[in-house]
């Protein structure tokens, strides 16, 4: 039976209370920005741009934009309001105390064997504990800052509908905005010659201000279209691969770590290491005021007298003295030990290779144990 993470409240650090949904305080800055943009787009369209169109366009334009605009608000609100918590994770109901801090001395992971040590309950296999919301989310996908809420299986469809409706609304609005912006330019250049068919064109100064607002709206709509298109295509790809955002991120991190480990293994096989300057003790370098100043007296570690074999540790550590099988010590390095690259050659000595900060070692230990003949 799994040992629960029972910690006294007096021993726990202050933790935020469990969030029920996206309306739980504190609100996120991106969440506030999203609603301000929705309000800004709607006001400019209905009060400015829509009225500037020819009257015969009003029924179709207002109908299409209104349906998409209202639909997006409904889906956006629903995605924010739904509590995506795991059915067994009912901690959010306890408003009298915060979630206790996870004690890593007792457990390696927050969720082990489908038991959450913070929610203190069994959860589903795909449930994850969100640190931002402090609750377990059923089939956790990601925590959306624009909604200020987690996205799980309970609100994922509404989340996709929010993205899709927002993208369609932005495309429709940017078309109207560009048309009105272009048609207003002649009025700004010659107010007397252009016809006045809307309230904000009665004043040249007011028309300039409105034109600036329309231009800013076009900029915001363009950026929104780019971001929403990328996000929608990303989730289409995830659904095609039957992955969540969390699973995709973890898989990408795992592949990245595997590639890194493979590169390190290849470096070891090829005998290439990034070592300290040969003959310089790491402790002495750490104690120097300027690590670039190499001490005149090298700290070399001679090899054992009993064996002609070069220990692998000495090859890895880049010691400054090398013995051949007859016990003769190869010539030492120079008095100064610059941080350069050295290579074991067939004459049994170390030679400078290039101005690179690495040490090129033999492909195997046996290659380094080279016999030398006396002259």
N, C-alpha and C positions, 0 to 999 in steps of 0.2 A: 504494500500500500504506500502511495506516495506521501512523503512528509510535507505537510502544509507549511506555508511561510507565515506562521503566526508570530507577529511582532507587536509588542505593546505600543500603544499610541504614543506613550511618553518617549519611546526610543526612536520614533519616526520623525524625520525632518518634515517641515511644512511642505505640503504637496497641494497642487490645485485640486479643486473639487471635480468630480466626474461630470463631463459635459453630456447633456442629453441630446442636443442637436446643434445646428449651426447658429441658432439664435441665443445660445447660452453665452453669457459674458465671460471674458471680454471678446468683443467682435474683432475680426481680423481686418487689417488695413486694406488688403486686396478685396475682401468682401464688400467693404464700404465703397471702394472705387468701382466695383462692378455695378452696384446699384446706382451710383451717381451717373455712370455712363449710360445705363438703361434709361434713366430719367432725362438726361441731356439729349440723347438721341430722339426720344419721344417728343419732348417739348419743341425741339427745332423742326421736326418733321410736321407735326400737327399745326403748330402756330405760325410757321414761316414757310417751309418748302412746299408743303402740300397746297397751300393757298396760292402760291406763285405759279402753279401749273395751270394749263388751260382747263376750263371747267369740264370739258368733255372727257378729260382724263380722271376726274375726281372719283367716279364710282369704282372703277377697276383698281386704281392705285390705292385709294384709301381702304378698299375691301381687303386686298391682298396683304398690304403692310399691316393692317390692324389685326388680321387673323394671326399672322406670324408673330407679331409683337406681343399680343395677349397670350398666345400659346407659350411663348418663351418665358413670360413672367410666371405663368402657372407652373411650368416644369421647374423653373429655377427655384420658386418658393417651395415646391414639393420636395425637391432634392435637399434643400436646406432644412426643412422641417422634420423629415423622417429620421427616426433614431435607428441607425444601422447596427446597433449592438447585438451581440449574440443573445439568443433567447435565455440562456442560462446565466448570462452576465447581467445581473440586476443591481449592480453596485450604484448605478446612477440614481436609483430611487432613494438611497441614503444621503440626504442633503445635510445631515448633522455632522458628518465627519469626512475628511478627505481620504483618498486612497493612500495607503502606507507605501513608503519607499521600498523598492525591491532590494532585498539583501542578497548580494552576490556571494557572500560567504556561505550561505546555506544552499543556494541553487545556482546552476550555471545559466539556465535560461528562465525567462518569465513563464513560459508555457512548457511544461514537460509532461509527456504521456497524456496529452489533451487536458491537462489541469493547469489553470492559470493561478499562479501564486499571489497575484495582486487582487484579482476578482474573487479568489478563493472559491472557485467553482469549476466544474468540468465544462469544456467548450468544444465546439466542432473542430474537425481536423484542419479545416482551412481558415479557422478564426485566428486572428492576431490581435495582440494588445497594442493599441495606439497610444503612444506616449503623449500626444497632444490632447487627446480626448480622455485619456486615463480610463479606457474601457476596452473590452474585447469586441471586435467587430466581426460579424459573420461573413465569411468569404471575403476577407479584407483585400481591397484593391489598392487604395491609396488615400491619404488625407488631403483633401482639396482645400486650399487656402481661399479660393474664390467663393466657395460655399461655406467656409469655416466649419466643415463637417467631413466626417469620413465617408468614403464611398465603398459600399459593400453590396452584397446580393440584394438587399432590401431596397436600395435606391439607385442601383447601377443603371437600370433601364431609364429612369427619370434623368439621370446624369447624362446619358447619351442623347436623350431627347432634348435636353437643355442645350447641349453643344450644337446639335443639328439645327434646331429652331433659331438659335442665335446666329449661326452662320448664314442661314437663308435670309433672316431679317437684315443682317449687315449688308449682304449682297444687294437686296432690294433697295435699302436706304441709300447706299452709296451711288447707285444709278440715279436716283432722284436728286441727290445732293449735287452730283456733277452737272446734271442738266440745268438745275436752277442756278448754280454758280456761274456756268458759262453764259446763260441768258441774262444774267444781271450785269455782266461786264459792260455791254453797250450803255446801260443806264448810268453807270458810274462815270464813264468817259464823256457822255453827253446827256445829262438829265432831261433837258427840254425836248430832245428829239424822240426819246423813248416813251412808250405808253406806260401809264401807271395803272396796274391791275391788282395791286395788293397794298395793304396798309403800310408796310415798312418801306415802300418806295416813295412815300409822300415827302420824305426828307432825304436829301443827299447824304448828310452826315449819318443818319440812322441806317441808310442802306449800306454804307461802308462798314459800320459795326456789325450788321447782320451778315454781310459777306465774309467778314473775318470768322464769325461763329460757324458759318457753313464750311469754310476752308478747314477750320480745326476739326470739325466733324468728319470731313473726308479723310483727314490724317488718322484720326482715331479708328474710323471704320476700316481703313486699309490695314492698319496694324492688327485689328481684331480679326479680320478675315484671314490674315497670314497665320496667326496663332491658333485660331479655331480650326482651320484646315489641317494644320499639322497635328493638332490634338485628335481630331476626328479620324484622320488616316492612321494615326498610331493605335487607336483603340480598334479600328477595323482590323489591323494587323494582329493585335492581341487576340481578338475573337476568332480570327482565322486559325491561329496557333493554339487556341484554347488555353490562354495564359491570362493571369491577372498582372497588373502593373507591378505589384510586389514580387511576384514570381519572376517576371522578366528582369527586374533590377537585380535580384539575387542571382539569377542565372548568369547575367552579364558580369557581375562581380566574380563569380566562381570561374568563369572562363578567363577573365583577366588575371586572376591569381594563378591559374594553371599555366598560362602563357609565361608569366613571370617566373614560376618555378622551373619551367622547361628551359628558359633562357639561362637561369642559374646553373642548371644541370649541364647544359651544353658548355658553359664557361668552365666548369670543373673538368669536363672531359677534354676540352681543348687546352687546359692548363692556363687559362687566363683569369687573373684575379685582380681586384683593385685593392692593393695592399698599401701599407704605410711605406715611407721611404726606407730602403733597405738599410739595415744596421741601426735604425733609430728606434729607441724604446718608446712605446705609445704613452707611457706615463710621463716620460721626460718631455715629450711633445706637448702633452696636455698642460704641463706646468710652465711652459714658456709663455712669455708675454706676447710674442708674435710667433705663431706656429710655423710661419714661413722661414724663420731663422733656425737652420739645422745646426745642432751643436758640433763643434770641431771634433770631439772625441766620440767615435761611434760606439754604440752599444751592440756588440756582436755576440752571438751565442755559439761557441764552437760545438762541433758535433762530437758525439762520444768516440773515444779512442778504440773501443772494442769492436766496432763494426765498420765495414766500408760502405754499408748501405746508407743511403740518405733517407732519414725518417720523413714520412709524408708531412708531419707537423712542421718540420723545418722548411720544407718546400712551400707549404701554405703560408707560413709566417714570414717568408722572405728573409731568412737569416743571412748575414753577410759573409759567412765562411762556408766553403764547400770542400769536402774531402773526396779523394778518389779511393779506389779499392786498396791501393798500396799505403794508404794512411797519410799521403802527402796533402798538405793544405794548399788549396789554390790561392793565388795571389789575392790579397784583400782588395777591397774596393778603395777608391780614392779617399784622401783624408776628408774631403768634403763629401757629403752624401746628398746630392740634389735629388729632388723628386723626379726621377726620369724612369724610363722603361728599360729593363734589363732582360737579357735572354740567355739561357743556357746553350752553349754551342758545343761542337764536337771536341774542342780542345780542353774541356773540363772547366772553363772559366766563365765568369759573368761578363757580358759585354753590354754597353749601352745601345739601345735600339733606336729610340726616337724620343721626342719630347712629349710623350703621352704619359698619363698618370695611371699606368697599370703595369703589371709584371707578367711577362710571358714565361711560363714554366713548361717543362717537358710534357709530352702527352701521357707519359706514365712514369712511375717511380724508377723502373728499370732503365729507362732512357737516360735518366740523370746520373746513374752510377757508371760513369765512363772511366775506363782505365786509361792511364797515361804512361808513356814510356819515358825513362830517364835518358837524358841526352848524353 
